[in-house]
Amino acid sequence: MANTFKNAGVAVGTTVTTLYTCPASTDGIIHALYISNIDGTNSADVDVEVSVDGGSTFYYVGKTLPVPADSTLILDKPINLEQNDVVRLTASATGDLQAFASVLQITA
């Protein structure tokens, strides 16, 4: 088994935005997910969803989570992913939120 660390980052939009897709023949572990509000004035909300079957069925890890202006929300519990699983986010405001995750990829 090979272990590789990868970084994933994205500006989160008001439509569903994919942060990370686990490659084929690979398992992944997101150790922490950082969602930063880069707007100095306005708070924004974020939805975080993860698929459980390779990108078809999604469940919320967090729904309408508030991210105050100039602050960062940290989801610090591991999110385990199987091949083709997807982590995606949706923001309540355009241009306010950025997301970053450090991912451990495990391949056979």
C-alpha positions as CSV (number, residue, x, y, z in Angstrom):
1,M,0.0,0.0,0.0
2,A,1.2,3.5,-0.9
3,N,0.3,6.5,1.2
4,T,0.3,9.9,-0.4
5,F,-0.6,13.3,1.1
6,K,-2.6,15.6,-1.2
7,N,-4.0,19.1,-0.7
8,A,-7.3,20.2,-2.0
9,G,-8.6,23.8,-2.1
10,V,-11.5,25.6,-3.8
11,A,-13.4,28.9,-3.7
12,V,-16.9,27.8,-2.6
13,G,-19.7,29.1,-4.8
14,T,-23.5,29.3,-4.3
15,T,-23.9,26.3,-6.5
16,V,-22.5,22.9,-5.5
17,T,-18.7,23.1,-5.6
18,T,-16.6,20.0,-5.5
19,L,-13.6,20.1,-3.2
20,Y,-12.2,16.6,-3.6
21,T,-13.0,13.4,-5.5
22,C,-11.2,10.2,-4.2
23,P,-9.4,8.5,-7.2
24,A,-10.3,5.0,-8.4
25,S,-8.6,2.2,-6.5
26,T,-7.9,4.6,-3.6
27,D,-9.2,5.3,-0.2
28,G,-8.9,8.7,1.3
29,I,-8.9,10.3,4.8
30,I,-9.6,14.0,5.2
31,H,-8.0,14.8,8.6
32,A,-9.5,18.3,8.9
33,L,-11.6,20.6,6.7
34,Y,-11.0,24.4,6.9
35,I,-13.6,26.8,5.6
36,S,-12.5,30.4,5.7
37,N,-14.6,33.5,5.2
38,I,-12.5,36.0,3.4
39,D,-15.1,38.7,3.5
40,G,-14.3,41.3,6.1
41,T,-17.8,42.3,6.8
42,N,-20.4,39.6,6.1
43,S,-21.1,36.2,7.6
44,A,-21.8,33.3,5.2
45,D,-23.3,29.9,5.7
46,V,-21.9,26.6,4.2
47,D,-23.3,23.2,3.5
48,V,-20.8,20.3,3.4
49,E,-21.9,17.0,1.8
50,V,-20.1,13.7,1.3
51,S,-21.1,10.8,-1.0
52,V,-21.2,7.2,0.2
53,D,-21.4,5.4,-3.1
54,G,-19.0,6.9,-5.5
55,G,-20.7,10.2,-6.1
56,S,-24.4,9.3,-6.4
57,T,-25.9,9.6,-2.9
58,F,-24.8,12.4,-0.6
59,Y,-25.3,13.1,3.1
60,Y,-24.7,16.3,5.0
61,V,-21.7,16.5,7.3
62,G,-22.8,20.0,8.1
63,K,-25.9,22.0,7.0
64,T,-26.1,25.8,7.1
65,L,-23.0,26.1,9.2
66,P,-22.2,29.8,10.0
67,V,-18.8,31.2,9.1
68,P,-18.5,34.7,10.6
69,A,-16.6,37.4,8.6
70,D,-12.8,37.1,8.8
71,S,-12.9,33.7,10.5
72,T,-12.4,30.0,9.8
73,L,-14.6,27.1,10.6
74,I,-12.7,23.9,11.2
75,L,-14.3,20.4,10.9
76,D,-11.6,18.5,12.8
77,K,-12.9,14.9,12.8
78,P,-11.7,12.5,10.0
79,I,-13.9,12.0,7.0
80,N,-13.2,8.6,5.5
81,L,-13.7,8.2,1.7
82,E,-13.8,5.2,-0.7
83,Q,-12.9,5.3,-4.4
84,N,-14.9,7.9,-6.3
85,D,-16.5,9.4,-3.2
86,V,-16.9,13.2,-3.4
87,V,-16.7,16.0,-0.9
88,R,-18.7,19.1,-2.0
89,L,-19.7,22.4,-0.5
90,T,-22.3,25.1,-1.2
91,A,-22.1,28.7,0.2
92,S,-24.8,31.2,0.9
93,A,-22.9,34.0,-0.7
94,T,-20.6,34.2,-3.8
95,G,-17.0,35.1,-3.3
96,D,-17.0,34.8,0.5
97,L,-15.8,31.3,1.4
98,Q,-12.7,29.2,0.6
99,A,-12.2,25.6,1.6
100,F,-9.0,23.6,2.2
101,A,-8.4,20.0,3.1
102,S,-5.3,17.9,3.6
103,V,-6.0,14.3,2.4
104,L,-4.2,11.1,3.0
105,Q,-4.7,8.9,-0.1
106,I,-4.1,5.1,0.4
107,T,-3.7,3.0,-2.7
108,A,-3.3,-0.8,-3.0
